[in-house]
Amino acid sequence: MPYADLLIENARILTMDPDGPRAGALAIRGDTLLSLGPGDRLDDLAGPGTRRFDAQGCTVLPGLVESHLHLFIGAYGLRLLHLDGVTGADALAECLAAYATQRPDEALLLCKGTDYNLFGPGVQTTRQMLDAVLPDRPLLCLSADHHTAWANTIALERAGLLQGRALPPGHEVVMATDGTAAGELREHAAFDPVMALRSSGGRESLGFAGLEPGPGLSAAARAEDLQVLREGLRHCASYGFTSLHNMDGNRYQLELLHQLDRDGDLLCRTQVPFLLTPEKPLDSLAEASAMQRDFRSPRLRSGRVKMFMDGVIDSGTAVLVEDYADRPGWRGAALHDTARFAAACIEADRRGLQISVHAIGDGAVRRVLDGYQAARQANGPRDSRHRIEHIELLHPDDFPRLKALGVVASMQPPHPPGALNFPLEPWLSRTGPARWPHGFPVRALRAAGVPQAFASDWPISPLDPMLGVRAAMTRPRWSEACPDNRLSLAEALHGYTLGGAHAGFDENRLGMLRAGRQADVVVMDCDLESCDPEQIGTARAALTLCAGTLTWEV
């Protein structure tokens, strides 16, 4: 047997392989796992040029899969002001003072991670409240979920929104009783005009709307975009990720990633979808097929269509089966009508494309399942692994349909209110106690045999997968009527390894440590099995390898 390039020894290896769940050492040659051994050492595979890494009894896992993130937006967001944990006018003013001083020429001050309860529990943020903190420079505060934003008066004026604007269904400039904009902007069509005020022209959201850059893109802008992606990929590798399922994008973003791939800078395997918005005609799916054809390297590919069916419960833009508990007569507005969505699913499925749909409310989930069922009836069954992203509410009648249709539940353990950093309100009040038992039903879906993939939805919640594992293991119940949705360490890790690999059609090469598979490996800085669940979120990657190439080392 040839010598290894790298030996990882003295390890507690969780292989995710049911035929051999544990090992003490592993050997890598080139991009492949050469061997795994039950003992702590593999002396017979050590040659003159072999590096021997002592894991010191720490956990070793397959390279982690981030099954739902927004790479460019998250990476660019590292440069912006984050308001996580900031509440009250005084705290906001203190944060903004230094941020504004450092950016005297920026046309719009953009903040992220804003709490729906920024000015107090149940208090609706208004432009006047923001004016009292910063009256003379345009300000936009994005919510943590990126589905709602709040702007001060000068920002609304310059964006032409102060008197309101007609928008597509599901998007809204909230109006005050005096007939002017209140300051709250729901969904992207509402706050994109404010985002466009940025000195960068709003490039912070590159690819989120699925549109290509306009004419005249400068070499400097392209170089900056490449650098943003490099920073984002390194950030991902630092947490042990070797595979990323991006949830937005366009051909331009694929071209940037292709350049990084050629240059050896694509640190994580990355998938980029074609975004089908309600405004795009169905024949634009030909571009999705072209993207699938043109980007097919071992580290970069397309082949997936992303759609949004609704918004979020917190802003009242998610689609529910029954009325919102705090707003009788309102169930939300779907972003795609029934006939259009069914036709889109049929056409995408006919082309052999995987489909991912953002669906938060139980009404949105039902509409997505109807579309997937229409595709199966039209095209016949296949191993499509169409996905539903989020599933914050699932009506009991629809549980069996996910399994029957082979749907992957792509879910985010940090998202249930109270599980990590998302507040309990307004989610609990808007859904109401009768629906709480059906919220984020990871345990019931698992019991029903529905494949699950876990993720952060970065930058909606922190990228750190160990915070997600902690949230999955310690999730609280909202009432005695709610089931216990806590997961074991093994179950949580499965969602970030083999579950994610399965969602990406990669389970035969990734997500599991077994001889002959790709050498995607992460060495943690502790023994996860010895950690208290409440403390497991402090664990970090000490070493990350993608296809045998070192992408991160402390």
Secondary structure, 3 states (H helix, E strand, C coil): CCCCCEEEECCEEECCCCCCCEECEEEEECCEEEEEECCCCCHHHCCCCCEEEECCCCEEEECEEEEEECHHHHHHHCCCEECCCCCCHHHHHHHHHHHHHHCCCCCCEEEEEECCCCCCCCCCCCHHHHHHHCCCCCEEEEECCCCEEEECHHHHHHCCCCCCCCCCCCCEEEECCCCCEEEEEECHHHHHHHHCCCCCCCHHHCCCCCCCCCCCCCHHHHHHHHHHHHHHHHHHHCCCEEEEEECCCCHHHHHHHHHHHHCCCCCCEEECCEECCCCCCHHHHHHHHHHHHHCECCCEECCEEEEECCCCCCCCCCCCCCCECCECCCCCCCCCCHHHHHHHHHHHHHCCCEEEEEECCHHHHHHHHHHHHHHHHHHCCCCCCCEEEECCECCHHHHHHHHHCCCEEEECCCCCCCCCCCCCCCHHHHHCCCCHHHECCHHHHHHCCCCEEECCCECCCCCCHHHHHHHHHHCCCCCCCCCCCCCCHHHHHHHHCHHHHHHCCCCCCCCCCCCCCECCEEEECCCHHHCCHHHHHHCCEEEEEECCEEEEEC
